[in-house]
Amino acid sequence: MLSTQSTEIVRATLPVIGAAIGDITPVFYQRMFAAHPELERDLFNRGNQAQGDQQRALAGAIAGYATLLVTEDAPSPQAILSRIANKHASLGITADQYQIVHKYLFEAIVHILGDAVTEDVAGAWDEVYWLMADSLIAIENDLYAASGVEPGKVWQEVTVRRRVQESPDTVAFILGSRDGSPLCDFRPGQYISVSVALPDGARQIRQYSLSRAPMHDAWRITVKSIPETVAPDGTAIPAGEVSNFLHENVFDGDLLRVSRPFGNLVLDDSAAPLLLISAGIGCTPMVGMLHHLGATSASRPISVLHADRSPARHAHRRELQELVDQIPSATLHHWYEDLGARPSS
């Protein structure tokens, strides 16, 4: 809990910090990456950095957490922290890395706000940071323990048993252990991180949902290629580095470096009606959940809604229909932007 003195200071300075945090986070990343280039090369998503997504995510997380701390009767920040902690665990983040972030984040705050950051203001926001950091570290350590690994030791090599073309721009990879032993279990809706060594020497990491129910001896991920595009405002959106690398370079028998499964957006096992909504490649966790629901003979009412560019672009289209057909209480509704050329009746 934030101390009474710090609560008042944070509440008073939150509008100023919140308004400036969009300026603070780019300076923070620039300084941190200058001192630790290995973090940009081997840990942070370079595509999100280029588009500013990472900066906005960090700014939103800090401002949102501080707001919850100083707002009376605010909901618990546990849900936000759990989402962040699962992502961190899938990257192998460890407690010592929070010290690095703290150093360069507070240097950036002082750089942008100058004399407005008095000793009391700095102390109050330092308390906010470490409350958030310590909470995340505790959750992450629990996640590591539940996965049966030491903090940060989430990586393993798996073999691509089979590569399946699911649509013109999506490929599924069936993954198994190198020695044929069972892979660890996971909850429907979870994901794994995939780490690849790119031609320029960087090791980039991305997350992919597990698109099958737990199979014990194998996992499945489905990866969509992402071409370079241009946003409506003319801004270039870079191609997907890792997804495209997997499409172009990974085939049956190859090895991949992947994390243990993580993620808190998972299927609950209640009897309550269930609504699964997805678009495009977002169908993958839903397909995994439906596999589990079918295998457990679920009787709860289930509505599945999916939107896609076209039937041809819809990854796992037939599989999705078959899974819904196997569950008497489930219905499927889909919408396509382009139905293609069809003969007139």
C-alpha positions in Angstrom: 0.0 0.0 0.0 1.2 3.5 -0.9 2.1 5.6 2.2 -0.3 8.5 3.1 2.3 11.2 2.2 3.1 9.6 -1.1 -0.5 9.1 -2.0 -1.2 12.9 -1.7 1.9 13.7 -3.7 1.2 11.2 -6.4 -2.5 12.4 -6.6 -1.3 16.0 -6.9 1.4 15.3 -9.5 -0.4 12.6 -11.5 -1.9 15.1 -14.1 1.6 16.5 -14.8 3.4 13.1 -14.9 0.5 11.6 -16.9 0.6 14.5 -19.4 4.4 14.2 -19.8 4.8 10.4 -19.8 4.5 10.2 -23.5 7.6 12.4 -23.7 9.3 10.5 -20.8 9.2 7.0 -22.2 11.0 7.6 -25.5 13.9 9.3 -23.6 13.9 6.3 -21.2 14.2 3.8 -24.0 16.8 5.8 -25.8 19.0 6.0 -22.8 18.5 2.4 -21.7 19.2 1.0 -25.1 22.3 3.2 -25.5 23.7 1.7 -22.2 22.3 -1.8 -22.8 22.0 -2.4 -26.6 21.6 -6.1 -25.9 18.1 -5.4 -24.5 16.9 -3.9 -27.8 18.6 -6.5 -29.8 17.7 -9.6 -27.9 14.7 -8.9 -25.6 12.4 -6.0 -26.7 10.2 -6.1 -29.7 12.0 -3.9 -32.3 8.8 -3.6 -34.4 6.8 -2.3 -31.4 9.7 0.1 -30.6 9.7 1.5 -34.2 5.9 2.1 -34.1 5.9 3.5 -30.5 3.7 0.7 -29.2 6.1 -0.3 -26.5 6.4 3.3 -25.2 2.6 3.7 -25.1 2.2 0.4 -23.3 4.8 1.3 -20.6 3.3 4.8 -20.2 -0.2 3.4 -19.9 0.8 0.7 -17.4 2.6 3.1 -15.0 -0.1 5.9 -15.2 -2.9 3.3 -14.9 -1.3 1.7 -11.9 -0.6 5.0 -10.1 -4.2 6.0 -10.8 -5.5 2.9 -9.1 -3.3 3.4 -6.1 -4.6 6.9 -5.4 -8.2 6.5 -6.3 -10.6 5.6 -3.5 -12.6 2.4 -4.0 -10.6 1.7 -7.2 -10.6 -2.0 -8.3 -7.5 -4.0 -7.5 -4.6 -3.7 -9.9 -4.1 -7.5 -9.7 -5.7 -8.2 -13.2 -3.4 -5.6 -14.9 -0.3 -6.9 -13.0 -1.1 -10.5 -13.8 -1.3 -9.8 -17.6 2.0 -8.0 -17.5 3.7 -10.6 -15.3 2.7 -13.5 -17.6 4.2 -11.6 -20.5 7.4 -11.0 -18.5 7.6 -14.6 -17.5 7.3 -15.7 -21.1 10.3 -13.5 -21.8 12.3 -14.8 -18.9 12.4 -11.5 -17.1 14.3 -11.5 -13.7 14.3 -9.3 -10.7 17.6 -7.6 -11.4 16.3 -6.2 -14.7 13.8 -4.0 -12.7 16.8 -2.1 -11.3 17.9 -1.3 -14.9 14.5 0.0 -15.8 14.3 2.1 -12.6 17.6 3.8 -13.3 16.8 5.0 -16.8 13.1 5.7 -16.2 13.8 8.1 -13.4 16.7 9.7 -15.3 14.2 10.4 -18.1 11.6 11.8 -15.7 14.1 14.3 -14.3 15.4 15.1 -17.8 11.8 16.0 -19.0 10.4 17.6 -15.9 13.5 19.2 -14.5 13.1 21.2 -11.3 9.5 20.0 -10.9 10.8 16.7 -9.7 11.6 17.7 -6.1 13.0 15.2 -3.6 9.5 14.5 -2.2 8.0 14.0 -5.7 10.9 11.7 -6.7 10.4 9.7 -3.5 6.7 9.3 -3.9 7.0 8.1 -7.5 9.9 5.9 -6.5 7.5 4.3 -4.0 4.9 3.7 -6.8 7.5 2.1 -9.1 8.8 -0.3 -6.5 5.3 -1.2 -5.3 4.5 -2.2 -8.9 7.9 -3.8 -9.5 7.8 -5.9 -6.3 4.3 -7.0 -7.0 5.3 -8.1 -10.5 8.4 -9.9 -9.3 6.3 -11.8 -6.8 3.8 -12.9 -9.4 6.5 -13.8 -11.8 8.3 -15.9 -9.2 5.0 -17.7 -8.5 4.6 -18.3 -12.3 8.2 -19.7 -12.6 7.6 -22.0 -9.6 4.3 -23.2 -11.0 6.1 -24.0 -14.3 8.8 -25.9 -12.4 11.7 -23.7 -13.4 14.0 -21.2 -11.7 13.3 -17.5 -12.3 14.0 -16.7 -16.0 14.9 -20.3 -16.9 11.9 -20.7 -19.2 13.7 -21.6 -22.5 13.9 -25.0 -24.2 14.6 -26.4 -27.6 11.8 -28.2 -29.4 11.6 -30.0 -32.8 9.2 -29.0 -35.5 7.4 -32.3 -36.1 5.2 -31.0 -38.9 4.5 -27.8 -40.8 1.0 -27.3 -42.1 -0.2 -24.6 -44.5 -3.5 -23.4 -43.0 -4.2 -20.5 -45.5 -2.1 -18.5 -48.0 -0.5 -16.5 -45.2 -0.7 -18.7 -42.1 1.3 -21.8 -41.2 0.8 -24.1 -38.2 3.8 -25.8 -36.5 3.4 -29.0 -34.5 6.2 -28.9 -31.9 7.6 -31.8 -29.8 10.5 -32.3 -27.4 13.8 -33.3 -28.9 13.9 -36.6 -27.0 10.2 -37.5 -27.5 9.3 -36.9 -23.8 6.0 -35.2 -23.0 5.9 -31.4 -23.1 4.5 -29.6 -20.0 0.7 -29.0 -19.8 -1.0 -25.7 -20.3 -4.3 -24.0 -19.9 -6.5 -23.4 -23.0 -5.8 -19.8 -24.1 -2.2 -19.6 -23.1 0.8 -18.9 -25.4 4.5 -19.5 -25.7 7.3 -17.2 -26.7 9.4 -18.1 -29.7 13.0 -16.8 -29.9 14.8 -16.7 -33.3 18.2 -15.6 -34.3 17.8 -13.2 -37.2 20.3 -12.6 -40.1 21.5 -9.4 -38.5 22.6 -11.1 -35.3 19.6 -10.0 -33.2 17.6 -12.5 -31.3 14.0 -11.4 -31.3 11.1 -12.9 -29.3 7.4 -13.1 -30.1 4.4 -14.7 -28.5 2.1 -17.2 -30.3 -1.1 -18.8 -28.9 -1.2 -22.5 -28.5 -3.9 -23.5 -31.0 -4.7 -27.0 -29.8 -5.8 -28.4 -26.5 -3.0 -29.9 -24.4 -1.7 -32.9 -26.2 1.1 -33.8 -23.7 3.5 -35.0 -26.4 3.1 -31.9 -28.7 2.2 -28.3 -28.9 0.8 -26.4 -31.9 1.2 -22.7 -32.8 -0.2 -20.9 -35.9 1.8 -18.1 -37.4 0.6 -15.4 -39.8 3.1 -13.7 -42.1 3.0 -9.9 -41.9 4.0 -7.8 -44.9 5.1 -4.2 -44.6 2.2 -1.9 -45.0 1.3 1.8 -44.8 -1.1 3.2 -42.3 -3.8 5.6 -43.4 -1.7 8.6 -42.2 1.2 7.4 -44.4 3.3 5.9 -41.6 5.1 2.8 -42.6 4.2 -0.3 -40.6 7.2 -2.7 -40.6 6.9 -6.3 -41.7 6.7 -9.0 -39.0 10.4 -9.9 -38.3 9.8 -13.1 -36.4 6.6 -14.3 -38.1 8.1 -13.8 -41.6 11.3 -15.5 -40.6 9.4 -18.6 -39.4 7.4 -18.7 -42.6 10.5 -18.5 -44.8 13.0 -20.6 -42.8 11.4 -23.1 -40.5 10.4 -26.6 -41.7 9.9 -30.2 -40.6 12.8 -31.3 -38.4 14.1 -27.9 -37.5 14.7 -26.8 -33.9 13.0 -23.8 -32.3 13.8 -22.1 -29.0 10.6 -21.6 -27.1 9.4 -20.7 -23.6 7.1 -22.5 -21.2 3.4 -21.7 -21.6 2.1 -18.5 -19.9 -0.9 -16.2 -20.2 -3.8 -15.3 -17.9 -6.5 -15.0 -20.6 -7.6 -18.6 -20.2 -10.8 -20.6 -20.4 -12.7 -21.0 -17.2 -14.4 -24.3 -16.4 -17.7 -22.9 -15.1 -21.1 -23.8 -16.6 -21.8 -20.1 -17.5 -22.7 -19.3 -21.1 -19.5 -18.6 -23.1 -19.0 -16.1 -25.9 -15.8 -16.5 -28.0 -15.1 -13.6 -30.4 -12.1 -13.4 -32.7 -10.9 -11.9 -36.0 -8.2 -13.0 -38.3 -5.3 -14.9 -36.6 -7.0 -14.1 -33.3 -9.0 -17.3 -33.8 -6.0 -19.4 -32.5 -6.7 -19.3 -28.8 -10.4 -19.8 -29.5 -9.6 -23.0 -31.5 -7.5 -24.2 -28.6 -10.4 -23.6 -26.2 -12.9 -25.4 -28.4 -10.6 -28.4 -28.6 -10.7 -28.5 -24.8 -14.4 -27.9 -24.6 -15.0 -30.8 -27.0 -12.7 -33.1 -25.2 -14.4 -32.5 -21.9 -17.9 -32.8 -23.3 -18.9 -29.3 -22.4 -22.7 -28.7 -22.2 -22.6 -24.9 -21.4 -24.1 -22.6 -24.1 -21.3 -21.5 -26.4 -21.5 -18.9 -29.1 -18.5 -18.5 -31.5 -18.2 -15.3 -33.5 -15.4 -14.9 -36.1 -14.6 -12.2 -38.7 -12.0 -12.6 -41.5 -10.8 -11.1 -44.8 -12.2 -14.0 -46.8 -12.9 -17.8 -46.5 -9.5 -18.4 -48.2 -7.7 -16.3 -45.5 -9.5 -17.9 -42.6 -6.9 -20.1 -40.9 -8.4 -23.3 -39.3 -11.7 -22.6 -41.1 -12.7 -26.2 -41.5 -11.3 -27.2 -38.1 -13.3 -24.4 -36.4 -16.5 -25.6 -38.0 -15.9 -29.3 -37.1 -15.1 -28.3 -33.5 -18.3 -26.4 -33.1 -20.3 -29.3 -34.8 -18.9 -31.7 -32.2 -20.4 -29.6 -29.3 -24.2 -29.8 -29.3 -24.5 -26.6 -27.2 -22.2 -24.5 -29.5 -23.1 -22.3 -32.5 -20.8 -20.6 -35.0 -21.4 -17.3 -36.7 -18.8 -15.9 -39.1 -18.5 -12.8 -41.3 -16.2 -12.3 -44.3 -15.2 -9.0 -45.8 -14.8 -10.6 -49.2 -16.7 -13.7 -50.3 -14.8 -13.9 -53.6 -16.2 -14.3 -57.1 -19.2 -16.7 -57.1 -21.4 -17.8 -60.0 -24.8 -16.2 -60.1 -27.8 -18.5 -59.4 
